[in-house]
Every structure is written in structure tokens, then in C-alpha cells.
Amino acid sequence: MKDYGHEYADIFYYTPNEFEKLGGLWPLRTGHNVAKENYSVGPRVIECFSFHFVLSGEVTLSSLGNTVVLKKESMFCLFPDVKHSYWISQYDSEVPLQMHWLAFNGPQAELLVRRIGITERKPYLHNKLTAELAKLLKVCMKLIENLEKDGNLQLQIILFRIFELLSRPLPDVSDGNDWLSTCLRYIESHYAEGITVSDIAHFTGMHRSHLSSRFKHSTGMSPREVLIKLRMGRAGELLKSRTLSITEIALSLGYTDLYTFSRAFCTYYGISPSSYRRSLLSSNEMTNE
């Protein structure tokens, strides 16, 4: 990252071609930063729209007389010709303010921004930076940094994909235990479909590490441990009869192959699935005699 005095940052600029300008949306610049203790931008105006996503730390935004403090996973939008300023809320060398931004323009830009619920008077959203969105922003930045032939088509797809993700309604995870019941319902409904902790985090709009920490604090178990418990409980039930082969049971519980399932089963029960089944069937035969 380059030292800009008040921050360390990578900034990449993009010039749309005539083909892109026939469309409704195009990027202009993107980048990410690590703020220094004296980080402050503005007051100023810009000529385009610019999304800023908070990766860590806190930032204070001031625009049109309103001031708001935005934390990790929040985002804000700078509107064309609207005076604004933003600065570091409280410097913490261990958890510095880090942001990822994407500036864009085009005849559809304002409509798309308003579609996700952002206006000049309320230019921010909470809990929007999901793992999937963060990954997409990095891909977008990489494409702009190393643009290759037909890369502009990929950028068009990614830009609209970013708006599609931002348009998705996410459960409110800020208060109470609603987020926990939402997680548990999702896990109980889909544990046998091969979902991962990342899938749960994406569904709730929380970062994986933050989700795991809050989940374990509330339940005493991590999301992964709950997934394993449900899958192994169901595996034990299915192994009570010979209706399904062990491979079929593995696939029915979302595992990709027999080996992965058997390893997880042995770790949980201490014996192999086949030994567990033989033990159950022997016990049933002795009971019936």
C-alpha cells in the first residue's frame, strides 16, 4: 500500500470505453485503505457515486447536516455534488479503520442506489458487507488493476451483481436474540444439504468469525459443532436399518463422499459407521430373541 499521509491505500482508476457508456453503469475507481490516526476526508464534493464499505474499526460520516458513526460491516454512499466529510471515530492501532470503496456512474446509477434503500438524507446501511459481497469487491478491484481483453464484460456483470446482493433483505441481527433463532431455523432446515458456516454467515449478513463468536457465547456450541451434532444424530437414526447403504446415508446428509462422512462419524462416535450399524443390529437381534 502507498503512504498518503493520513492513510495507507491502494487506489485503482478505470476509464470506461464507448461500449460501456452505451449501458447504464460503469466503474470509475476502486481501492482499499488502512487509516492512520489523523485520517480525515473533506468537506468536499465528488462528481460520481461512491460506495464505502467498513472492513474494520469505525468511521464518522457527516452529510447534509447529519452525522452518523458506522461500524464494521456497514456501508455508506457519497452522492454526486453533495458536500460530505468523514473521519476516523476513534483510533485503535490493533483494530484500525479499514475500508473498501467503489466509485461508479451511469444513467442507471442513481436508480440502483435508491433501489437498495440509500438516499441523500440517509446515505448508509448497516450489516451489509457479507462474505460473498466482500469477495466480489476484491474480484472487481483485481479486474480493474489488471484489466484484460473482455474484462469490461466481467466488470459489468460484477457491478450489477453487487447491487443484487445489496438489494437482498437481511435479517436484523442487531438486537435481541432474533439473529440466533434465525440461525437455528436455517441450520435445522438445511443441515443435511451440505451447508457450511460461511453459508450461515452469508444468510444472516454477519462475518463468519463474528457469527461464530456470538453463536458460541449464546449457545455454548459453535455453528460447526451444531451442524455436526445434527448430521451425526440423523446418521445414527438412518443406520438403525438397512434401507440405505452407508454411501447413500453420507450423500443424504450433504457429504460429498463416503470417506469424508466416515471420518466425521468416527471422530464423533469413536467407531466407524459400519461398526455402529453392526452394533445396533446385533443389539436389536438380541432383544428380539
C-alpha positions as CSV (number, residue, x, y, z in Angstrom):
1,M,0.0,0.0,0.0
2,K,1.1,3.6,-0.7
3,D,1.6,6.1,2.1
4,Y,-0.8,9.0,1.5
5,G,0.0,10.8,4.8
6,H,-3.4,10.1,6.5
7,E,-3.7,6.6,5.3
8,Y,-2.1,3.6,3.6
9,A,-4.1,2.8,0.4
10,D,-4.2,1.0,-2.9
11,I,-6.2,3.0,-5.5
12,F,-7.0,1.8,-9.0
13,Y,-8.6,4.0,-11.7
14,Y,-10.8,2.9,-14.6
15,T,-11.7,4.6,-17.8
16,P,-15.0,3.3,-19.4
17,N,-15.0,2.8,-23.1
18,E,-17.7,3.8,-25.6
19,F,-19.3,0.4,-25.4
20,E,-19.7,0.6,-21.6
21,K,-21.1,4.1,-21.9
22,L,-23.9,2.8,-24.0
23,G,-25.0,0.8,-20.9
24,G,-26.4,2.1,-17.6
25,L,-23.5,1.6,-15.2
26,W,-19.7,1.7,-15.2
27,P,-16.9,1.8,-12.6
28,L,-14.5,4.7,-12.2
29,R,-12.2,3.8,-9.4
30,T,-11.8,1.4,-6.5
31,G,-9.4,0.6,-3.7
32,H,-8.9,-0.2,0.0
33,N,-7.1,1.5,2.8
34,V,-5.8,1.4,6.4
35,A,-6.5,4.7,8.1
36,K,-3.9,6.4,10.2
37,E,-4.6,8.3,13.5
38,N,-5.1,11.6,11.6
39,Y,-7.5,10.1,8.9
40,S,-10.0,12.7,7.7
41,V,-11.5,13.4,4.3
42,G,-13.4,16.6,3.3
43,P,-15.5,18.6,3.5
44,R,-15.7,18.1,-0.3
45,V,-17.9,17.0,-3.2
46,I,-17.3,14.4,-5.9
47,E,-18.6,14.0,-9.4
48,C,-19.9,10.5,-9.1
49,F,-21.4,7.9,-6.7
50,S,-19.0,6.1,-4.4
51,F,-19.7,3.2,-2.1
52,H,-17.5,2.8,1.0
53,F,-17.6,-0.5,3.0
54,V,-16.2,-0.6,6.6
55,L,-14.0,-3.7,6.9
56,S,-12.9,-2.9,10.5
57,G,-12.9,-0.1,13.0
58,E,-15.3,2.8,12.9
59,V,-15.8,5.9,10.7
60,T,-17.9,9.0,11.3
61,L,-19.8,10.3,8.3
62,S,-21.2,13.9,8.0
63,S,-23.5,14.8,5.1
64,L,-26.3,17.4,4.7
65,G,-26.2,18.3,8.4
66,N,-26.5,14.7,9.6
67,T,-23.7,12.8,11.4
68,V,-23.5,9.0,12.0
69,V,-20.9,6.6,13.3
70,L,-20.6,3.5,11.2
71,K,-19.0,0.2,12.3
72,K,-17.7,-2.9,10.8
73,E,-19.9,-4.4,8.0
74,S,-21.7,-1.1,7.4
75,M,-21.5,1.0,4.2
76,F,-22.2,4.5,3.1
77,C,-22.7,6.2,-0.3
78,L,-21.3,9.5,-1.4
79,F,-23.6,11.3,-3.8
80,P,-22.5,13.5,-6.7
81,D,-22.2,17.2,-5.8
82,V,-23.4,16.6,-2.2
83,K,-21.0,18.0,0.4
84,H,-19.7,15.4,2.8
85,S,-16.8,14.6,5.1
86,Y,-15.8,11.5,7.0
87,W,-13.1,10.8,9.6
88,I,-11.8,8.1,11.9
89,S,-14.1,7.9,15.0
90,Q,-11.6,6.6,17.5
91,Y,-8.1,5.4,16.6
92,D,-7.2,1.9,17.7
93,S,-3.8,0.6,16.4
94,E,-4.9,-3.1,17.0
95,V,-8.2,-2.6,15.1
96,P,-7.6,0.3,12.7
97,L,-10.3,1.7,10.4
98,Q,-10.1,-0.2,7.1
99,M,-12.4,0.5,4.1
100,H,-13.0,-0.8,0.6
101,W,-14.6,1.6,-1.9
102,L,-16.0,1.5,-5.3
103,A,-16.9,4.7,-7.3
104,F,-19.2,4.4,-10.3
105,N,-21.5,6.4,-12.6
106,G,-24.0,6.0,-15.4
107,P,-27.7,6.7,-16.2
108,Q,-28.9,3.8,-14.0
109,A,-26.6,4.6,-11.1
110,E,-29.0,6.8,-9.1
111,L,-31.9,4.4,-9.6
112,L,-29.9,1.4,-8.5
113,V,-28.6,3.3,-5.4
114,R,-32.2,4.3,-4.4
115,R,-33.3,0.7,-5.0
116,I,-31.2,-0.6,-2.2
117,G,-32.7,2.0,0.2
118,I,-30.0,4.7,0.2
119,T,-30.8,8.4,-0.2
120,E,-29.0,11.7,0.3
121,R,-30.6,12.1,3.7
122,K,-29.8,8.5,4.8
123,P,-26.8,7.5,2.8
124,Y,-25.8,4.5,4.8
125,L,-26.8,0.9,5.6
126,H,-25.8,-1.5,8.5
127,N,-24.9,-5.2,8.3
128,K,-24.5,-5.3,4.5
129,L,-20.9,-6.4,4.0
130,T,-21.4,-10.2,3.7
131,A,-18.6,-12.6,2.9
132,E,-19.9,-13.0,-0.6
133,L,-20.0,-9.3,-1.2
134,A,-16.5,-8.7,0.2
135,K,-15.2,-11.4,-2.1
136,L,-16.9,-9.8,-5.1
137,L,-15.5,-6.4,-4.3
138,K,-12.0,-7.9,-4.3
139,V,-12.6,-9.5,-7.7
140,C,-13.8,-6.2,-9.0
141,M,-10.7,-4.5,-7.8
142,K,-8.4,-7.2,-9.2
143,L,-10.1,-6.8,-12.6
144,I,-9.6,-3.1,-12.7
145,E,-6.0,-3.4,-11.5
146,N,-5.2,-6.0,-14.3
147,L,-7.7,-5.4,-17.0
148,E,-7.5,-7.9,-19.8
149,K,-9.4,-8.4,-23.0
150,D,-13.1,-8.6,-22.5
151,G,-12.6,-7.7,-18.8
152,N,-15.1,-4.9,-19.2
153,L,-17.9,-7.5,-19.7
154,Q,-16.9,-9.2,-16.4
155,L,-16.9,-5.8,-14.7
156,Q,-20.5,-5.1,-16.0
157,I,-21.6,-8.5,-14.6
158,I,-19.9,-7.9,-11.2
159,L,-21.3,-4.3,-10.8
160,F,-24.9,-5.5,-11.2
161,R,-24.2,-8.5,-9.1
162,I,-23.0,-6.2,-6.3
163,F,-26.3,-4.3,-6.5
164,E,-28.2,-7.5,-6.5
165,L,-26.5,-8.6,-3.3
166,L,-27.1,-5.2,-1.6
167,S,-30.8,-5.5,-2.6
168,R,-31.3,-8.7,-0.7
169,P,-33.2,-8.2,2.6
170,L,-31.1,-9.5,5.5
171,P,-32.4,-10.5,8.9
172,D,-32.0,-7.8,11.6
173,V,-29.2,-9.1,13.8
174,S,-28.6,-6.0,15.8
175,D,-30.9,-6.5,18.8
176,G,-32.1,-9.3,21.0
177,N,-31.9,-13.0,20.0
178,D,-33.7,-12.8,16.7
179,W,-30.5,-13.4,14.9
180,L,-29.9,-16.6,16.9
181,S,-33.4,-18.0,16.2
182,T,-32.9,-17.1,12.5
183,C,-29.6,-19.1,12.5
184,L,-31.1,-22.1,14.3
185,R,-34.0,-22.3,11.9
186,Y,-31.7,-22.1,8.9
187,I,-29.4,-24.8,10.3
188,E,-32.3,-27.1,11.3
189,S,-33.9,-26.7,7.8
190,H,-30.7,-27.2,5.8
191,Y,-28.1,-29.1,7.8
192,A,-28.5,-32.1,5.5
193,E,-27.8,-30.1,2.4
194,G,-24.1,-29.6,2.9
195,I,-24.3,-26.0,4.2
196,T,-21.2,-24.5,5.8
197,V,-20.6,-21.9,8.5
198,S,-19.9,-19.4,5.7
199,D,-23.3,-20.1,4.2
200,I,-24.9,-19.4,7.6
201,A,-22.9,-16.2,7.9
202,H,-24.0,-15.1,4.5
203,F,-27.6,-15.8,5.2
204,T,-27.6,-13.7,8.3
205,G,-25.4,-10.9,6.9
206,M,-22.7,-11.4,9.5
207,H,-19.0,-12.1,9.1
208,R,-18.1,-15.7,9.8
209,S,-15.8,-15.0,12.8
210,H,-18.3,-12.6,14.3
211,L,-21.1,-15.1,13.9
212,S,-19.1,-18.0,15.4
213,S,-18.1,-15.9,18.4
214,R,-21.7,-14.7,19.2
215,F,-23.2,-18.1,18.4
216,K,-20.9,-19.9,20.8
217,H,-21.4,-17.3,23.5
218,S,-25.2,-17.7,23.3
219,T,-25.4,-21.5,22.9
220,G,-22.2,-22.9,24.2
221,M,-21.5,-24.5,20.9
222,S,-20.1,-23.2,17.6
223,P,-22.2,-23.3,14.4
224,R,-20.0,-26.0,13.1
225,E,-20.5,-28.1,16.2
226,V,-24.3,-27.8,15.9
227,L,-24.1,-28.8,12.2
228,I,-22.1,-31.9,13.1
229,K,-24.4,-32.8,16.0
230,L,-27.5,-32.7,13.8
231,R,-25.9,-34.6,11.0
232,M,-24.5,-37.3,13.3
233,G,-27.8,-37.6,15.1
234,R,-29.6,-38.1,11.8
235,A,-26.8,-40.6,10.7
236,G,-27.4,-42.6,13.8
237,E,-31.1,-42.8,13.0
238,L,-30.5,-43.9,9.4
239,L,-28.0,-46.5,10.4
240,K,-30.6,-48.3,12.5
241,S,-31.9,-50.1,9.4
242,R,-30.5,-51.5,6.2
243,T,-32.8,-49.3,4.0
244,L,-29.9,-47.1,2.9
245,S,-26.2,-48.0,2.3
246,I,-23.6,-46.1,4.2
247,T,-22.7,-44.2,1.0
248,E,-26.3,-43.3,0.4
249,I,-26.5,-42.0,4.0
250,A,-23.4,-39.9,3.5
251,L,-24.9,-38.3,0.4
252,S,-28.3,-37.8,2.1
253,L,-26.5,-35.8,4.8
254,G,-24.8,-33.4,2.4
255,Y,-21.4,-35.1,2.4
256,T,-19.6,-35.3,-0.9
257,D,-18.3,-38.8,-0.5
258,L,-18.2,-41.8,1.9
259,Y,-14.6,-41.1,3.1
260,T,-15.5,-37.6,4.4
261,F,-18.6,-38.9,6.1
262,S,-16.8,-41.9,7.7
263,R,-14.1,-39.7,9.0
264,A,-16.6,-37.2,10.6
265,F,-18.6,-40.1,12.0
266,C,-15.5,-41.8,13.6
267,T,-14.5,-38.5,15.1
268,Y,-17.9,-38.0,16.6
269,Y,-18.8,-41.6,17.8
270,G,-15.4,-43.2,18.1
271,I,-16.3,-46.0,15.7
272,S,-16.9,-46.4,12.0
273,P,-20.5,-46.2,10.6
274,S,-20.4,-49.9,9.6
275,S,-19.3,-50.9,13.1
276,Y,-22.0,-48.7,14.6
277,R,-24.6,-50.3,12.3
278,R,-23.5,-53.8,13.2
279,S,-23.6,-52.9,16.9
280,L,-27.2,-51.6,16.6
281,L,-28.4,-54.6,14.5
282,S,-26.8,-57.1,16.9
283,S,-28.4,-55.3,19.8
284,N,-31.8,-55.5,18.1
285,E,-31.4,-59.2,17.3
286,M,-30.6,-60.0,20.9
287,T,-33.6,-58.0,22.1
288,N,-35.9,-59.9,19.7
289,E,-34.7,-63.3,20.9
